């Protein structure tokens, strides 16, 4: 008589899934100052073997697609809407016209 012992791994977990909602205008993230905030619905699920079975918690949030900041939606507060042509504050002035016009290779010293 042979007895076999089968070991079947059972994976359980409670991950949070974020789903964008609406088609809002781009909004400015208060942390990284990029125009990447969007409204979303965050939902926590009970999973068995990677299959979502029971929704456990859900809430509406603002989320940044770059720095992953998540802020609960609160009455009276929304991220600022990005105006057309918005640039990140650290990039202002970097892409304007050059200060000294003309081509000057790095190995040539300018004449005084």
C-alpha positions as CSV (number, residue, x, y, z in Angstrom):
1,X,0.0,0.0,0.0
2,X,1.4,3.4,-1.0
3,X,0.3,6.6,0.6
4,X,0.8,9.8,-1.4
5,X,1.0,13.2,0.2
6,X,-0.1,15.9,-2.2
7,X,0.8,19.4,-1.2
8,X,-1.4,22.0,-3.0
9,X,-0.3,25.6,-2.4
10,X,-3.2,28.0,-1.8
11,X,-2.4,31.6,-2.4
12,X,-4.6,34.2,-0.7
13,X,-4.3,38.0,-0.5
14,X,-6.0,41.4,-0.4
15,X,-4.5,43.6,-3.2
16,X,-5.8,47.1,-4.0
17,X,-6.7,47.8,-7.6
18,X,-7.0,51.3,-9.0
19,X,-9.3,52.1,-11.9
20,X,-9.4,55.6,-13.5
21,X,-12.9,57.1,-13.7
22,X,-14.1,60.0,-15.8
23,X,-12.3,61.9,-18.5
24,X,-11.1,64.9,-16.5
25,X,-8.7,67.5,-17.6
26,X,-5.1,67.1,-16.5
27,X,-4.5,68.2,-12.9
28,X,-1.3,69.2,-11.1
29,X,0.1,66.9,-8.5
30,X,0.8,68.7,-5.2
31,X,3.9,66.4,-4.6
32,X,5.8,66.2,-7.9
33,X,4.1,69.2,-9.7
34,X,3.5,67.2,-12.9
35,X,0.2,67.5,-14.7
36,X,-0.6,63.8,-14.1
37,X,-3.3,63.7,-11.5
38,X,-6.6,61.9,-12.3
39,X,-9.7,60.7,-10.5
40,X,-9.9,57.0,-9.8
41,X,-11.7,54.4,-7.8
42,X,-9.6,52.3,-5.4
43,X,-10.9,48.9,-4.4
44,X,-9.5,46.2,-2.2
45,X,-10.4,42.6,-3.0
46,X,-10.1,39.3,-1.2
47,X,-8.3,37.0,-3.7
48,X,-7.9,33.2,-3.8
49,X,-5.2,31.9,-6.2
50,X,-5.0,35.3,-7.9
51,X,-8.8,35.4,-8.6
52,X,-10.6,38.4,-7.1
53,X,-13.6,37.0,-5.2
54,X,-15.0,39.5,-2.7
55,X,-14.7,43.3,-2.8
56,X,-13.8,44.5,0.7
57,X,-13.2,48.2,0.5
58,X,-13.7,50.9,-2.1
59,X,-13.1,54.7,-2.2
60,X,-12.7,57.5,-4.7
61,X,-9.3,59.0,-4.8
62,X,-7.1,61.4,-6.8
63,X,-3.9,59.6,-8.0
64,X,-0.7,60.8,-9.7
65,X,0.4,58.6,-12.5
66,X,4.1,59.6,-12.0
67,X,4.8,59.7,-8.3
68,X,1.8,57.4,-7.3
69,X,0.5,59.8,-4.7
70,X,-3.0,58.9,-3.6
71,X,-5.3,61.4,-1.9
72,X,-8.9,60.6,-0.8
73,X,-11.5,62.8,-2.5
74,X,-12.7,65.4,-0.1
75,X,-15.5,67.9,-0.5
76,X,-14.0,71.4,-1.2
77,X,-10.6,70.2,-2.4
78,X,-9.4,69.3,-5.9
79,X,-6.0,69.4,-7.5
80,X,-5.4,72.5,-9.6
81,X,-6.3,72.1,-13.3
82,X,-3.2,72.4,-15.6
83,X,-3.6,75.3,-18.1
84,X,-2.6,74.7,-21.7
85,X,1.2,75.0,-22.1
86,X,1.8,74.1,-18.4
87,X,5.5,73.3,-17.7
88,X,6.9,71.7,-14.5
89,X,8.4,74.5,-12.3
90,X,11.9,73.1,-12.5
91,X,11.8,73.1,-16.3
92,X,10.8,76.7,-16.7
93,X,13.6,78.5,-18.6
94,X,15.4,75.4,-19.7
95,X,13.9,75.2,-23.1
96,X,13.9,78.8,-24.1
97,X,16.2,80.5,-26.6
98,X,19.9,80.1,-25.7
99,X,21.5,83.0,-23.8
100,X,24.5,83.4,-26.0
101,X,23.6,82.9,-29.7
102,X,25.8,81.1,-32.1
103,X,27.9,77.9,-32.0
104,X,30.8,77.7,-29.6
105,X,32.5,74.3,-29.2
106,X,33.5,73.4,-25.7
107,X,37.3,73.2,-26.5
108,X,37.5,76.8,-27.9
109,X,37.9,79.5,-25.3
110,X,35.8,82.6,-26.0
111,X,37.9,85.7,-26.8
112,X,37.8,88.6,-24.3
